């Protein structure tokens, strides 16, 4: 007799026949159409897709698509999307709506398309063009809205990485690359030094040699400038050398997905910085290079919690049909995981972009960060701290890194916490300090405590 809460086991098999195998589903016709468009116009891009990426599509006749069609054609009644309405607008509670002054209920409570709000996509595309003169008139995809940059990286991985695929990434990189592409998708991440041995600039020869090890293969190259954790952006000469190295690899037969993580775009504090995204040149550099721009409002508009980012594709022989195929596959992944990105977040970002004061207000915040970076540059280089660390170059972004001497970064971090100051330990010796979240007046004390912590950790 089966007791309460017990599990009913399946009946014992009495047949000698093997269980019936369910055949793998045939490729959806919409996936086939997208694949055919890529294979015809951009065959290398088709080859770069993961097996998962080749299977994916956007359900053009699914619920969201039918609902979007009904919005324009259902003149009597629209009984499609699963929301509740009253008087033609989404129902909502006063206890919620009081916190959204200035937004129409439809800008808050309705579902957004899986591709993102069309007006926001166009506004961000316009912004990208204005900030990236290197694009010229070259066609690129329309940005697809993601749940900020982490989600964007996740979608890129799903689209282009099979287990065992190779990824080339700088040794100083954000841990979510490892978690998303390495742990989740089982790609092989190969690191190359970001800086030369003397910490004077980009280790270009190491980068060139690393690219050469994958000659003729498929390779995803991850670029992130301003870099997290070092806070470094290449000089114009270094940026040109990076692009040229990638073109040379493409010429040698390597098929490249190059992700350009522009999370901290615009936070440039030195005139020597390359202030244009490398996406601008890579998007039309070579038929063997698919450039993917991953950017967003998160840091640029100082709206971290709104979670609004973008994915944009560019390739030299890109066509409208090829870009539509990539956009459809991207939206398909979004539909299958989170359905769509928050509507109020997108609405607020759009309104900010449309605000004539946007650029001036943004510049005010960047100026505060620049002033903090300037103080940081003086404090961290004080002669009395020379025994505690070497300094990684920094000229942009939110962070800077030191390479602690005579101890580990984790040991120094623990001693620093005992003194009431938080920092991030990365790798064996790298300690990251975010001047972005420290008031300018506090910075001298932060570095004094950090030096004392390093000395205490090594018993000095």
C-alpha positions in Angstrom: 0.0 0.0 0.0 1.3 3.4 -0.9 1.6 5.9 2.0 0.8 9.6 1.9 3.5 11.5 0.2 5.3 8.5 -1.3 6.3 8.3 -4.9 4.4 6.0 -7.3 6.9 4.1 -9.4 6.2 3.2 -13.0 4.9 -0.3 -13.6 7.6 -2.9 -14.3 8.2 -3.5 -18.0 7.0 -6.9 -19.2 8.0 -6.4 -22.9 11.4 -7.2 -24.3 11.1 -4.3 -26.7 13.4 -1.3 -26.2 11.6 1.9 -25.3 10.5 4.0 -28.3 12.9 6.7 -29.2 11.4 10.1 -29.8 13.1 11.6 -32.9 14.8 14.9 -32.6 12.5 17.7 -33.8 13.1 18.8 -37.3 14.6 22.2 -37.8 11.8 24.8 -37.7 11.2 26.4 -41.1 11.8 29.9 -39.6 15.3 28.7 -38.4 15.9 27.2 -41.9 15.0 30.5 -43.5 17.3 32.5 -41.3 20.1 30.0 -41.8 19.6 30.1 -45.6 19.8 33.9 -45.5 23.1 33.8 -43.6 24.6 31.0 -45.7 23.7 32.9 -48.9 24.9 36.4 -47.9 27.4 35.8 -45.0 28.5 32.1 -45.1 31.3 32.7 -42.5 28.7 34.1 -40.1 26.6 31.0 -40.6 29.6 28.8 -39.9 30.3 30.7 -36.7 26.9 29.9 -35.3 26.7 27.3 -32.6 24.5 24.2 -33.2 22.1 25.9 -30.8 22.3 29.1 -32.7 21.5 27.3 -35.9 18.4 25.9 -34.4 17.0 29.1 -33.1 14.5 31.5 -34.6 11.9 34.0 -33.6 8.3 32.6 -33.7 7.0 35.0 -36.3 3.5 33.6 -35.9 3.7 33.1 -32.2 1.7 34.9 -29.4 3.8 38.0 -29.4 3.9 38.4 -33.2 0.1 37.8 -33.4 -0.4 40.3 -30.6 1.7 42.9 -32.4 -0.2 42.4 -35.6 -3.5 42.8 -33.7 -2.4 46.1 -32.2 -2.5 47.6 -35.7 -5.4 45.7 -37.2 -7.8 44.8 -34.4 -10.1 47.9 -34.6 -13.1 46.4 -32.7 -11.4 44.5 -29.9 -7.9 43.1 -29.2 -8.2 39.8 -27.3 -4.6 38.6 -27.8 -2.0 39.5 -25.2 -2.3 38.2 -21.6 -2.7 41.4 -19.8 -5.8 43.0 -18.1 -7.0 46.3 -19.5 -9.6 48.9 -18.6 -10.5 51.9 -20.7 -7.9 50.9 -23.3 -4.9 51.0 -20.9 -3.3 48.3 -18.7 -5.0 47.9 -15.3 -2.7 49.1 -12.5 -2.6 49.7 -8.8 -2.3 53.2 -7.4 0.1 51.8 -4.8 2.4 51.0 -7.8 1.7 53.8 -10.2 2.4 56.6 -7.7 6.1 55.7 -8.2 6.1 56.3 -11.9 5.3 60.0 -12.3 5.6 61.1 -15.9 5.0 57.7 -17.5 1.9 56.6 -19.3 0.5 53.2 -18.1 1.3 51.8 -21.5 5.0 52.8 -21.0 5.1 50.8 -17.8 2.8 47.8 -17.6 2.4 46.5 -21.1 4.8 43.8 -22.4 7.7 45.0 -24.6 8.6 43.2 -27.8 11.3 40.6 -27.5 13.4 42.7 -29.8 12.9 45.7 -27.6 10.8 48.9 -28.0 11.2 49.9 -31.7 11.6 53.6 -30.8 14.4 52.8 -28.3 16.2 50.6 -30.8 16.2 53.4 -33.3 17.3 56.0 -30.8 20.2 53.8 -29.7 21.1 53.1 -33.3 21.3 56.8 -33.9 23.4 57.3 -30.8 25.8 54.6 -31.9 26.2 56.2 -35.4 26.9 59.6 -33.9 29.6 58.2 -31.5 31.2 55.8 -34.1 32.3 57.8 -37.1 34.5 54.8 -38.1 31.3 53.0 -39.2 30.9 55.5 -42.1 27.8 54.5 -44.0 28.4 50.8 -43.5 25.1 48.9 -42.7 24.9 47.2 -39.3 22.0 45.5 -37.5 19.5 47.4 -35.5 20.3 47.0 -31.8 18.3 44.3 -30.0 17.5 45.2 -26.4 18.9 42.8 -23.7 18.6 42.6 -19.9 21.8 44.6 -19.6 25.3 43.4 -20.6 25.4 40.2 -18.6 22.4 39.0 -20.6 23.9 40.2 -23.8 27.0 38.2 -23.2 24.9 35.2 -22.4 22.9 35.5 -25.6 26.2 35.9 -27.6 27.5 32.7 -26.0 24.3 30.8 -26.8 24.4 31.9 -30.4 28.1 31.2 -31.1 29.7 28.8 -28.6 29.5 25.1 -28.6 31.1 23.1 -25.8 34.9 23.1 -26.5 34.9 26.1 -28.7 37.9 28.5 -28.2 37.6 31.9 -26.6 40.6 34.3 -26.4 40.3 36.8 -23.6 42.6 39.1 -21.7 43.9 37.8 -18.4 42.3 40.8 -16.6 38.6 40.3 -17.3 35.2 40.2 -15.6 34.4 36.9 -13.8 31.0 36.6 -15.6 32.9 35.7 -18.8 34.1 32.5 -17.0 30.7 31.8 -15.5 28.6 32.3 -18.6 30.9 31.0 -21.4 33.1 28.6 -19.5 31.0 27.1 -16.7 27.6 27.3 -18.4 28.4 26.7 -22.0 31.7 24.8 -21.6 33.7 26.8 -24.0 37.5 26.9 -23.6 38.7 30.3 -22.3 42.4 31.0 -23.2 43.9 34.1 -21.5 46.5 36.4 -23.0 48.2 39.2 -21.0 46.5 42.6 -21.3 49.6 44.5 -20.4 53.3 44.0 -21.2 55.6 42.8 -18.4 56.6 46.4 -17.4 53.0 47.5 -17.2 53.5 50.3 -19.7 50.7 49.4 -22.2 48.9 46.7 -24.2 50.9 43.5 -24.7 50.5 43.6 -28.5 53.0 40.9 -29.4 51.4 38.5 -27.0 48.0 39.2 -28.5 49.3 38.7 -32.1 51.0 35.4 -31.1 47.9 34.2 -29.3 45.8 34.8 -32.4 48.3 32.9 -34.5 47.7 29.8 -32.4 44.2 29.5 -33.8 45.1 30.1 -37.4 42.4 28.7 -39.7 40.0 27.9 -36.9 36.9 29.4 -35.4 37.7 31.7 -32.6 35.7 34.1 -30.3 37.8 37.1 -29.2 36.5 39.1 -26.3 37.5 42.8 -26.1 36.5 45.0 -23.2 37.5 48.7 -23.0 37.4 50.6 -20.7 38.6 47.4 -19.1 37.1 45.9 -16.0 39.0 45.5 -13.7 42.0 47.6 -14.8 40.2 50.7 -16.0 42.4 50.9 -19.2 41.4 52.0 -22.7 44.0 51.6 -25.5 45.6 54.6 -27.0 44.7 55.3 -30.6 47.9 53.6 -31.8 47.2 50.5 -29.6 43.6 50.4 -30.8 44.7 50.5 -34.4 47.2 47.7 -33.7 44.5 45.5 -32.2 42.2 46.0 -35.2 45.1 45.3 -37.6 46.0 42.1 -35.7 42.5 40.8 -36.0 42.4 41.7 -39.7 45.6 39.8 -40.2 44.2 36.8 -38.5 41.1 36.9 -40.6 43.3 37.2 -43.8 45.1 34.1 -42.6 41.9 32.1 -42.6 40.7 32.4 -38.9 36.9 32.8 -38.6 36.3 35.3 -35.9 33.5 36.5 -33.6 34.8 39.6 -31.9 32.8 40.8 -29.0 33.3 44.5 -28.1 32.1 44.9 -24.6 31.5 48.7 -24.3 30.0 48.6 -20.8 31.9 51.7 -19.6 31.8 53.6 -22.9 32.3 57.3 -22.5 34.2 57.2 -19.2 37.5 58.4 -20.8 39.8 60.6 -18.6 42.9 60.9 -20.8 43.2 62.5 -24.2 45.4 59.7 -25.3 42.5 57.2 -25.1 40.8 55.9 -28.2 37.4 57.3 -27.6 35.6 55.4 -30.4 34.4 51.9 -30.0 36.5 49.3 -31.8 33.2 48.1 -33.2 33.3 50.9 -35.7 36.3 49.6 -37.6 35.7 45.9 -37.0 32.1 46.0 -38.3 33.4 46.4 -41.9 37.0 45.0 -41.5 36.8 41.6 -43.2 34.3 39.0 -44.2 35.9 36.6 -41.7 35.1 39.0 -38.8 31.7 39.2 -37.2 31.8 42.1 -34.8 29.3 42.2 -31.9 28.8 45.4 -29.9 27.6 44.8 -26.4 26.7 48.1 -24.8 23.9 49.7 -22.8 22.4 52.4 -20.6 23.5 50.6 -17.4 26.7 52.5 -16.9 26.4 55.2 -19.6 23.2 56.6 -18.2 24.0 55.7 -14.6 20.9 53.4 -14.4 22.4 50.1 -13.2 19.2 48.7 -11.8 17.1 49.4 -14.9 18.9 46.5 -16.7 18.8 47.8 -20.3 21.5 46.8 -22.7 21.9 46.2 -26.5 23.4 43.7 -29.0 24.4 45.0 -32.4 26.1 43.0 -35.2 28.4 44.2 -38.0 30.2 42.3 -40.8 31.8 43.6 -44.0 29.4 41.7 -46.3 26.4 42.2 -44.1 23.1 42.5 -45.8 19.6 43.4 -44.5 18.6 39.8 -44.8 21.6 38.6 -42.9 21.2 41.1 -40.1 17.5 40.3 -39.9 18.4 36.6 -39.4 20.7 37.5 -36.6 18.2 39.8 -35.0 15.5 37.1 -35.2 17.7 34.5 -33.6 18.7 37.0 -30.9 15.0 37.8 -30.2 14.3 34.1 -30.2 16.7 33.5 -27.4 15.3 36.4 -25.4 11.8 35.1 -26.0 12.8 31.6 -24.8 14.4 32.8 -21.6 13.1 36.1 -20.2 10.4 36.8 -22.9 11.3 40.5 -23.0 13.2 43.2 -21.2 11.4 45.4 -18.6 9.0 47.9 -20.3 9.5 50.8 -17.7 13.3 50.5 -17.9 13.2 50.8 -21.7 10.7 53.7 -21.5 12.8 55.6 -19.0 16.0 55.1 -21.1 14.2 56.3 -24.2 12.9 59.4 -22.5 16.4 60.1 -21.2 17.9 59.9 -24.7 15.2 62.2 -26.0 15.8 64.8 -23.2 17.8 67.8 -24.5 19.7 67.9 -21.1 20.8 64.3 -21.4 24.3 64.9 -22.7 25.1 67.7 -20.3 23.9 65.8 -17.3 25.8 62.7 -18.4 29.0 64.9 -18.8 28.6 66.2 -15.2 28.7 62.7 -13.8 31.7 61.7 -16.0 33.5 64.8 -14.8 33.1 63.7 -11.2 34.6 60.3 -12.1 37.4 62.0 -13.9 38.3 64.1 -10.9 38.3 60.9 -8.7 40.5 59.2 -11.2 43.0 62.1 -11.1 43.2 62.0 -7.3 43.6 58.2 -7.5 46.5 58.6 -9.9 48.3 60.8 -7.5 47.6 58.8 -4.3 48.4 55.3 -5.7 51.7 56.5 -7.0 53.0 58.1 -3.8 56.6 57.0 -3.3 55.8 55.6 0.2 53.6 53.0 -1.4 56.1 51.7 -3.8 56.9 48.7 -1.6 53.2 47.7 -1.5 52.3 47.3 -5.2 52.9 47.8 -8.9 50.2 49.8 -10.7 48.4 48.6 -13.7 47.8 51.4 -16.3 44.4 53.1 -16.0 42.8 56.0 -17.8 39.1 55.4 -17.9 36.1 53.5 -16.5 35.2 52.9 -12.9 38.3 51.0 -11.6 42.0 50.6 -11.2 44.1 47.7 -10.2 47.3 47.2 -8.3 49.6 44.1 -8.2 50.4 43.6 -4.6 53.9 42.7 -3.6 55.0 39.9 -1.2 51.5 38.6 -0.4 48.3 37.6 -2.1 45.5 39.9 -3.1 43.0 37.9 -1.0 45.2 38.2 2.1 45.6 41.9 1.6 41.8 42.2 1.0 41.1 40.5 4.3 43.5 42.8 6.2 41.9 45.8 4.4 38.4 44.7 5.5 39.7 44.6 9.1 40.5 48.2 8.6 37.0 49.0 7.4 37.7 49.3 3.7 36.4 47.0 1.0 38.1 46.1 -2.3 38.1 43.2 -4.7 40.7 40.5 -4.9 41.2 39.1 -8.4 43.6 36.3 -9.3 46.7 35.8 -7.2 48.0 39.3 -6.8 45.4 41.8 -8.4 43.5 44.1 -6.0 40.8 46.1 -7.7 39.8 49.5 -6.2 36.6 51.1 -7.6 37.1 54.9 -7.4 33.6 55.2 -8.9 32.0 54.6 -5.6 34.4 56.4 -3.3 34.1 60.1 -2.6 37.1 62.1 -3.7 37.9 63.2 -0.2 38.0 59.6 1.0 40.5 58.4 -1.6 43.8 59.3 0.2 42.7 57.3 3.2 41.7 54.3 1.1 45.2 54.0 -0.4 46.8 54.6 2.9 44.8 51.7 4.4 45.4 49.6 1.4 49.2 49.9 1.7 49.1 49.2 5.4 46.9 46.1 4.7 49.4 44.8 2.1 52.3 45.2 4.7 50.2 43.5 7.4 49.4 40.6 5.1 53.0 39.9 4.4 53.9 40.3 8.1 55.7 43.6 7.7 
